[in-house]
Amino acid sequence: MRIAYCEDEPAQRSRMELLLRTFAERKRLPLTVEAFSDSAAFLFQYPGSYPFDLIFLDIDLGGMDGMALARKIRETDSEVPILFLTNHKEYVFEGYEVQAFRYLLKPVTEDTLFPLLEELQAMRGQEKPHLLLSLGGETQKLFLSDLLFVESDNHYLTLHTAAGMETFKKNLSEFREELSAAWQASGETGECFAAAHRSYLVNLAHVERITRTECLLSDGTKIPVSRGCYASLNHAFLQFYRPNAF
């Protein structure tokens, strides 16, 4: 379990880390806790991706408060669970805007924290298919549902998502195998990605229409379809939505 914790009071950070390590020891879980004293330090270390299973945010942080930091996180990550710590009950309703996992009123105790961690553990077993990628010197969690298509150019891959693009060095066929393994490891069957062209993999969940020359995606992007890939792409698309028909 990998957890980030933003809290500007040293005593509170130490107490939370002790509680988290106590929980991990009882459950025999591996645990990594990264503590930050303010939002600026957190965003400097993780400017656009958040490879955590849970992020604790103290709402009363100095500078950019916890709620503002949560909004910043949600600009590029709609999935990572965010748990707020606060002394004020009135903040609870504001958390709906950033899809807060839960709120905890201070002081945090085993009785209030541990049931939420157990709930999170159960949720992790149902987590959507994803990959952990090393991009730009940092580890990023990529949910397959966010990936529109993959473009290959001279041994480099560009991942196209709704949040933008990431380019890194990788073989396309090797990356396709990684996508397939992540998809099936989550309990899904069949394939989620198919080749439209020797240089393109498309996410079948985002395909709107396929013709003999192009593939239209949900964001309006048109991907070229090669003659050699048309039949297999069309078959994969039909199988994705009608698996029992084959």
C-alpha positions as CSV (number, residue, x, y, z in Angstrom):
1,M,0.0,0.0,0.0
2,R,1.4,3.4,-1.0
3,I,0.1,6.4,0.8
4,A,0.7,10.2,0.6
5,Y,0.0,12.4,3.6
6,C,-0.1,16.2,3.5
7,E,-0.1,17.8,7.0
8,D,1.6,20.9,8.2
9,E,1.8,19.8,11.9
10,P,4.8,17.5,12.6
11,A,3.1,15.9,15.6
12,Q,0.0,15.0,13.5
13,R,2.2,13.6,10.7
14,S,4.1,11.4,13.2
15,R,0.9,10.1,14.8
16,M,-0.7,9.3,11.4
17,E,2.3,7.4,10.2
18,L,2.4,5.4,13.5
19,L,-1.3,4.5,13.0
20,L,-0.7,3.5,9.3
21,R,2.2,1.3,10.2
22,T,0.3,-0.3,13.0
23,F,-2.5,-1.2,10.6
24,A,0.0,-2.5,8.0
25,E,1.7,-4.7,10.5
26,R,-1.6,-6.2,11.8
27,K,-2.7,-6.9,8.2
28,R,0.8,-8.0,7.1
29,L,0.7,-5.5,4.3
30,P,3.7,-3.8,2.6
31,L,3.5,0.0,3.3
32,T,5.1,3.1,1.9
33,V,4.2,6.5,3.4
34,E,5.3,9.8,1.9
35,A,4.7,12.8,4.1
36,F,4.6,16.4,2.9
37,S,4.3,19.5,5.0
38,D,2.5,21.6,2.4
39,S,0.9,21.5,-1.0
40,A,3.8,23.0,-2.8
41,A,6.2,20.2,-1.7
42,F,3.6,17.6,-2.8
43,L,3.1,19.2,-6.3
44,F,6.9,19.7,-6.7
45,Q,7.4,16.0,-6.2
46,Y,4.3,14.9,-8.1
47,P,3.4,17.6,-10.6
48,G,0.9,15.7,-12.7
49,S,0.5,12.1,-11.7
50,Y,-0.2,10.5,-8.3
51,P,1.0,6.8,-8.0
52,F,-0.7,6.3,-4.6
53,D,-3.4,4.0,-3.3
54,L,-4.6,6.8,-1.0
55,I,-3.9,10.5,-0.5
56,F,-4.6,12.0,3.0
57,L,-5.1,15.8,2.8
58,D,-5.4,18.1,5.8
59,I,-8.0,20.7,4.7
60,D,-6.3,23.4,6.9
61,L,-3.0,23.3,5.2
62,G,-1.2,26.7,5.0
63,G,-0.8,28.2,1.5
64,M,-2.8,26.1,-0.9
65,D,-5.3,24.3,1.4
66,G,-6.3,20.7,1.1
67,M,-9.4,21.3,-0.8
68,A,-7.6,23.4,-3.4
69,L,-4.9,20.7,-3.7
70,A,-7.6,18.1,-4.2
71,R,-9.0,20.2,-7.1
72,K,-5.5,20.3,-8.6
73,I,-5.1,16.6,-8.3
74,R,-8.5,16.0,-10.0
75,E,-7.4,17.9,-13.1
76,T,-5.3,14.9,-14.2
77,D,-6.4,12.0,-11.9
78,S,-10.0,11.2,-11.4
79,E,-9.4,7.9,-9.7
80,V,-6.9,8.1,-6.8
81,P,-8.9,8.1,-3.5
82,I,-8.6,11.3,-1.5
83,L,-9.4,11.3,2.3
84,F,-9.7,14.6,4.1
85,L,-8.7,15.3,7.6
86,T,-10.4,18.3,9.3
87,N,-11.5,19.8,12.5
88,H,-14.6,21.2,10.9
89,K,-17.7,19.2,10.0
90,E,-19.0,21.9,7.5
91,Y,-16.4,20.9,4.9
92,V,-18.0,17.6,4.3
93,F,-20.4,18.8,1.7
94,E,-17.7,20.6,-0.2
95,G,-15.9,17.3,-0.8
96,Y,-18.4,16.1,-3.3
97,E,-16.9,18.4,-5.8
98,V,-13.6,16.5,-5.8
99,Q,-15.1,13.0,-5.2
100,A,-13.6,12.6,-1.7
101,F,-13.3,9.0,-0.6
102,R,-14.1,9.9,3.1
103,Y,-13.6,12.6,5.8
104,L,-12.0,12.0,9.2
105,L,-12.5,14.4,12.0
106,K,-9.4,15.0,14.1
107,P,-8.1,13.6,16.3
108,V,-7.8,10.4,14.2
109,T,-7.9,7.1,16.1
110,E,-7.7,3.4,15.3
111,D,-11.5,3.1,15.6
112,T,-12.1,5.8,12.9
113,L,-9.1,5.1,10.6
114,F,-8.8,1.3,10.4
115,P,-12.3,0.6,9.1
116,L,-11.7,3.0,6.2
117,L,-8.4,1.4,5.4
118,E,-10.1,-2.0,5.4
119,E,-12.7,-0.6,3.0
120,L,-10.0,0.8,0.8
121,Q,-8.3,-2.7,0.7
122,A,-11.6,-4.2,-0.5
123,M,-11.9,-1.5,-3.2
124,R,-8.3,-2.2,-4.4
125,G,-9.3,-5.7,-5.2
126,Q,-11.9,-4.2,-7.6
127,E,-9.6,-1.6,-9.0
128,K,-10.0,-0.8,-12.7
129,P,-7.3,-2.2,-15.1
130,H,-4.1,-0.1,-15.1
131,L,-0.4,0.0,-15.7
132,L,2.4,1.5,-13.6
133,L,4.7,3.4,-16.0
134,S,8.0,5.1,-15.5
135,L,7.7,8.4,-17.4
136,G,9.9,11.4,-17.0
137,G,11.7,10.0,-14.0
138,E,8.6,9.3,-12.0
139,T,6.1,6.4,-11.7
140,Q,2.7,7.1,-13.0
141,K,-0.5,5.0,-12.8
142,L,-2.3,4.8,-16.2
143,F,-5.8,3.5,-16.2
144,L,-6.5,1.7,-19.4
145,S,-9.9,3.4,-19.7
146,D,-8.2,6.8,-19.9
147,L,-6.0,5.7,-22.9
148,L,-7.5,6.5,-26.3
149,F,-4.8,5.2,-28.6
150,V,-1.1,4.5,-28.8
151,E,1.1,5.8,-31.6
152,S,4.4,4.3,-32.6
153,D,7.2,6.2,-34.3
154,N,10.8,5.0,-34.7
155,H,10.9,3.0,-31.5
156,Y,9.1,5.6,-29.5
157,L,5.5,5.4,-28.3
158,T,3.1,8.3,-27.7
159,L,0.2,7.6,-25.3
160,H,-2.8,9.7,-26.1
161,T,-5.2,10.3,-23.2
162,A,-7.9,12.9,-22.5
163,A,-5.4,14.6,-20.2
164,G,-2.7,14.9,-22.9
165,M,0.2,12.9,-24.4
166,E,3.2,11.1,-23.0
167,T,6.1,9.9,-25.2
168,F,8.7,7.2,-24.1
169,K,10.9,4.6,-25.7
170,K,9.2,1.2,-26.0
171,N,8.4,-1.5,-28.6
172,L,4.8,-1.4,-29.7
173,S,4.3,-5.2,-29.7
174,E,5.8,-5.4,-26.2
175,F,3.6,-2.6,-24.9
176,R,0.5,-4.3,-26.4
177,E,1.4,-7.4,-24.4
178,E,1.6,-5.3,-21.2
179,L,-1.8,-3.8,-22.0
180,S,-3.3,-7.2,-22.5
181,A,-1.8,-8.6,-19.3
182,A,-3.2,-5.6,-17.3
183,W,-6.6,-6.0,-18.8
184,Q,-6.9,-9.7,-18.1
185,A,-5.3,-9.4,-14.6
186,S,-8.3,-7.4,-13.5
187,G,-10.6,-10.3,-14.4
188,E,-11.6,-9.0,-17.8
189,T,-11.7,-11.3,-20.8
190,G,-10.7,-10.9,-24.5
191,E,-8.7,-7.8,-25.6
192,C,-9.3,-4.1,-25.1
193,F,-6.7,-2.9,-27.6
194,A,-6.3,-3.7,-31.3
195,A,-4.1,-2.7,-34.1
196,A,-5.6,-0.3,-36.6
197,H,-2.3,0.1,-38.4
198,R,1.3,-1.0,-37.9
199,S,1.8,2.2,-36.0
200,Y,-1.4,2.5,-34.0
201,L,-3.2,0.6,-31.3
202,V,-6.7,1.8,-30.4
203,N,-8.7,1.3,-27.3
204,L,-11.8,-0.5,-28.4
205,A,-13.9,1.1,-25.7
206,H,-13.3,4.4,-27.4
207,V,-14.0,3.3,-30.9
208,E,-17.2,4.8,-32.4
209,R,-17.0,3.6,-36.0
210,I,-14.7,1.7,-38.3
211,T,-14.4,2.0,-42.1
212,R,-12.0,0.5,-44.5
213,T,-9.7,3.5,-44.3
214,E,-10.1,5.0,-40.8
215,C,-11.3,4.5,-37.3
216,L,-13.3,7.2,-35.5
217,L,-12.7,7.5,-31.7
218,S,-15.0,9.0,-29.0
219,D,-13.0,12.3,-28.9
220,G,-13.3,12.8,-32.6
221,T,-9.8,11.6,-33.5
222,K,-9.5,9.7,-36.8
223,I,-7.0,6.9,-36.9
224,P,-5.8,5.4,-40.3
225,V,-6.8,1.8,-40.8
226,S,-4.5,-0.3,-43.0
227,R,-5.8,-2.9,-45.5
228,G,-4.0,-5.6,-43.5
229,C,-5.6,-4.6,-40.2
230,Y,-9.2,-3.9,-41.2
231,A,-10.6,-7.4,-40.8
232,S,-8.9,-8.2,-37.5
233,L,-9.8,-4.7,-36.1
234,N,-13.4,-5.1,-37.1
235,H,-13.6,-8.6,-35.6
236,A,-12.0,-7.4,-32.3
237,F,-14.4,-4.5,-32.1
238,L,-17.5,-6.7,-32.5
239,Q,-16.1,-9.2,-30.1
240,F,-15.4,-6.5,-27.5
241,Y,-19.1,-5.5,-27.4
242,R,-20.6,-8.9,-28.3
243,P,-18.3,-11.5,-26.7
244,N,-20.9,-14.3,-26.7
245,A,-21.5,-14.0,-30.4
246,F,-18.2,-15.7,-31.3
